[in-house]
Amino acid sequence: MSDETPQASLAAASENIAPSPFKNLTGAAIAATLATGLYAFTNMVAHKLASAPLQTTNTLANRLATLVRTLLLALGSGATMIFAVIALGLVLLTVKQVAIAIFKKKEDRT
């Protein structure tokens, strides 16, 4: 057994996983792929729900069906936006890291 505290082992593990442009772009590609897939799925569900009218005249059933349809589309759209924002953020983080590295090299030369 190790004598390290959980905080020390967590700090050591986080030092081994330093963000790099390659890791950032890999994560951005994964997030963008998930966002695109979720967008296509949400779009398909929206078209299916729009083309299938409700078959009941009961007011309560209509309201519940509308609520379920709205929640389904809201969850799909929300998940799509979350992954899209994550992908965009990782790309911007990569741009920032590359810019810092370039300017740091210029400063070191002078």
Buried (B, 14 or more C-beta within 10 A) or exposed (E): EEEEEEEEEEEEEEEEEEEEBEEBBEBBEBBBEBBBEBBEEBBEBBEEBEEEEEEEEEEEEEEEBEEEBEEBBEEBBEBBEBBBEBBBBBBEBBEEBEEEEEEEEEEEEE
